[in-house]
Amino acid sequence: MGGPSITDWISAVSTAALGILGAFVTIWQWHRSSFRPKIRPRIDNRRQAVEVQIINTGRAGGIVNQVDIVVPGQARNEFDVVDGVVFKGFTDEKFRPVALPALASMLIVIRAPADQPFATSVRVLVDVGAARPKKVSPVSTNLGLAGLASILPPGTSS
């Protein structure tokens, strides 16, 4: 006979398909094994507080290095940090880096400076070790957030 049989072709195609599937699963597992924080900020209607929920959906822990409230600056693509904000639940009400374990979450409540609500253009800037910090616009909520306390990961002392 002159060439490969049909069973040879079926065997070759199924082996190639299994190889492609194996490569896809390996890449997906490698991607899921990293530190993958999802950031969901909310702001109350009176603009007195921002609640930032950070959920690590990855299988590795990481460090949340900085959380800031920012407003657009004078120059394009520039942001100014809002001073005088209060991080509820933290020592001296100032943010400090927090370790976020794998598949864990935390809730940070940030109060506006005294007698000064946040601007409508406010954004949350979160540094989680990436090349550039993430800037996220908070979603408005009818809930009053100013009286809540932060919920930090287990084993974290404030």
C-alpha positions in Angstrom: 0.0 0.0 0.0 1.2 3.5 -0.8 0.5 5.8 2.2 -0.8 6.0 5.7 -4.1 4.4 6.5 -7.2 6.1 8.0 -6.4 4.7 11.4 -2.9 6.3 11.2 -4.5 9.7 10.4 -7.1 9.3 13.3 -4.3 8.5 15.7 -2.1 11.4 14.5 -5.0 13.9 14.7 -6.1 12.7 18.2 -2.5 12.9 19.5 -2.1 16.5 18.1 -5.5 17.5 19.7 -4.4 16.1 23.1 -1.1 18.0 22.8 -2.9 21.2 22.1 -5.3 20.6 24.9 -2.4 19.9 27.3 -0.6 23.1 26.3 -3.8 25.1 26.8 -4.4 23.6 30.3 -0.8 24.2 31.3 -0.9 27.8 30.3 -4.3 28.4 32.0 -3.0 26.7 35.2 0.2 28.8 35.1 -1.9 32.0 34.7 -4.2 31.1 37.6 -1.3 30.4 39.9 -0.3 34.0 40.1 -1.4 36.9 42.4 -4.6 38.2 40.7 -6.3 41.0 42.6 -9.7 42.2 41.5 -10.5 45.7 42.7 -14.1 46.9 43.3 -14.5 50.4 44.8 -17.8 51.9 45.9 -18.6 55.5 47.0 -21.6 56.6 49.1 -24.0 59.1 47.7 -22.9 61.8 50.2 -19.3 61.2 49.0 -18.1 60.9 52.6 -16.4 57.5 52.2 -15.0 55.0 49.6 -15.1 51.3 50.2 -12.5 49.3 48.3 -12.9 45.5 48.1 -9.8 43.7 46.9 -10.3 40.0 46.0 -7.4 37.8 45.2 -8.7 35.2 42.7 -5.3 33.7 42.1 -3.6 30.8 43.9 -0.6 32.9 45.1 -0.5 35.5 47.8 0.8 39.0 47.2 1.2 42.5 48.7 -1.1 45.4 48.4 1.6 48.1 48.5 -0.5 51.3 48.4 -4.1 52.5 48.2 -4.7 56.2 47.4 -7.7 58.4 46.5 -6.8 60.5 43.5 -8.4 63.2 41.4 -7.4 64.4 37.9 -4.4 66.7 37.9 -3.6 69.7 35.8 -1.7 67.8 33.1 -3.3 65.1 30.9 -3.0 61.6 32.3 -1.8 63.0 35.7 -3.5 62.5 39.0 -3.2 64.3 42.3 -3.5 62.4 45.6 -6.2 63.6 48.0 -4.6 64.4 51.3 -6.1 64.0 54.8 -8.1 60.8 54.0 -8.7 58.4 56.9 -8.2 54.6 56.5 -10.5 53.1 59.0 -9.1 50.1 60.9 -5.4 50.9 60.3 -2.9 52.1 62.9 -2.9 55.9 63.0 -5.6 55.8 60.3 -2.8 55.7 57.6 -2.5 52.9 55.0 0.4 50.5 55.3 1.2 47.6 53.0 -0.9 44.5 53.6 -0.3 40.9 52.6 -3.3 39.3 50.8 -3.2 35.5 50.9 -4.3 33.3 48.0 -8.1 33.2 47.4 -8.7 35.8 50.1 -10.3 39.2 50.2 -10.2 42.4 52.2 -12.3 45.5 52.5 -10.8 48.9 53.1 -13.0 51.9 54.1 -11.5 55.3 53.4 -13.2 58.4 54.8 -13.0 61.8 53.2 -11.1 64.6 54.9 -13.1 66.3 57.7 -16.0 68.5 56.4 -14.9 67.9 52.8 -16.7 65.3 50.6 -14.8 63.6 47.8 -14.9 65.2 44.4 -17.2 63.7 41.7 -14.1 62.8 39.6 -12.4 60.8 42.4 -10.6 57.5 41.5 -9.0 54.8 43.6 -5.3 54.1 42.8 -4.1 50.6 44.0 -0.5 49.4 43.7 -0.3 45.6 43.8 3.2 45.3 42.4 2.3 45.6 38.7 4.3 47.8 36.3 1.7 50.5 36.8 -0.8 51.0 39.6 -4.5 50.3 38.8 -6.9 53.3 38.6 -10.5 52.4 39.2 -13.6 54.6 39.3 -15.9 53.9 42.3 -19.5 52.9 41.7 -22.1 55.0 43.6 -24.2 53.3 46.3 -27.0 54.4 48.5 -25.4 52.8 51.5 -23.7 54.9 54.1 -20.1 53.8 54.2 -18.5 56.4 56.5 -19.3 54.5 59.8 -17.9 51.1 58.6 -14.5 49.7 59.5 -12.0 47.9 57.3 -11.9 44.1 57.2 -8.3 43.0 56.7 -7.1 39.5 55.8 -6.6 36.9 58.6 -3.4 37.2 60.5 -3.0 40.9 59.7 -2.7 43.2 62.6 -3.9 46.7 62.0 
